[in-house]
Amino acid sequence: MVSHSRLVPSGFDRGAAAALGVLSAAAAALGAIPVQQAAAAPHDTTRAEVDRLYEEAERATEAYNKADERADELREQVGTAQDSIARQQDRVNTMRESLGSLAGAQYRSGAVDPSIALLFSDDPDDYLDTAAALDRISVHQAGELHDLRQAMRELSQDRAEAGGKLTELERSRKAVAAHKRAVEGKLAAARRLLNSLPDEERAAYDRASRSTDSGRAGMPDPSGAVAPSGRAAAAVAAARSALGKPYVWGSTGPHGFDCSGLMVWSYGQAGVGLPRTSQAQRYAGTQVPLSQARPGDIVTYRPDASHVGMYVGNGQVIHAPYPGAPVRYDPVGMMPIASVTRP
């Protein structure tokens, strides 16, 4: 097993634009390293570099998750806005038809009020702005014209807001695509480095990555620990049922998970909704000291909270480590802890 204690945070979440630049530059630089040069480096250095790439890929994955979640929110908001606009347009049309009927009746009587005639002007805004002649018609008719003017203003405002949402949605879609490329670049670079290792070294790395034994490295059995609530116990049971499932970046299961996706799915089985990213999960409850951690608590790692696992008792967490390593137990102190949160 490769120790995570050598991992060094890269500060990915300081901003999407800066992060993408760093990731792109790193991926380009790594892509330019000849395989022969990587193979000539000490094997422990190569394995440490693989770990670093996986860590950066995980940061990019969490950024991808955040952008994808925002895109989903915007799609829902745009859909709701479009439905509202359609209803408002129907209301405006009905109000204009009602006032049009009034104008038709006045025309047939040979006395079309100028304020009603304005309804048929080419520019509705001119009509509304010139509606100072409301004192020529009845109070009821004046009220209808006022309501129409207000409805048209609201419709125009909602259309402008929906247009802004659509623009933001397009930006979010582009961010999702950019983060996806960053993740794929990091994973490809890691695979190239792994392939540069001698067969025995690569096989040892793969064996460590595939290990799911709850007693690995002499760790105690966590099954006797008691969760602080029924929902926490249900979440722990769900996480345990995911042991051995593959790491799949951007996935919330049930057939594969990234680190935060495992938390979302596990607590979802307990009827609890968690935010999508590890950074948001850090604040999705009450933070407690590590010394008071109980099964079901969410443990985030690194200063930027770019990795997360679920505490299950006796100094262990269940987590989705990185590509190639399935959901498994690991010591809670496997890397620097940012927080312990009880949902």
Salt bridges, closest charged atoms under 4 A:
GLU49 OE2 - ARG52 NH2 2.45
GLU55 OE2 - ARG59 NH1 2.48
GLU55 OE2 - ARG302 NE 3.28
GLU56 OE2 - ARG52 NH1 2.55
GLU56 OE1 - LYS186 NZ 2.57
GLU58 OE1 - ARG302 NH1 3.20
GLU58 OE2 - HIS307 ND1 2.38
ASP72 OD1 - ARG75 NH2 2.35
GLU73 OE1 - ARG70 NH1 3.20
ASP129 OD1 - ARG149 NH2 3.45
GLU144 OE2 - HIS140 NE2 3.15
GLU168 OE2 - ARG70 NH2 2.86
GLU170 OE1 - ARG173 NH1 3.64
ASP199 OD1 - ARG202 NH2 2.91
GLU201 OE2 - HIS43 ND1 3.61
GLU201 OE1 - ARG47 NH1 2.30
ASP258 OD2 - ARG276 NH2 3.03
ASP297 OD1 - ARG342 NE 2.88
ASP304 OD2 - ARG59 NE 2.45
ASP330 OD1 - ARG216 NH1 2.38
ASP330 OD2 - HIS319 NE2 2.70
ASP330 OD2 - ARG328 NE 2.84
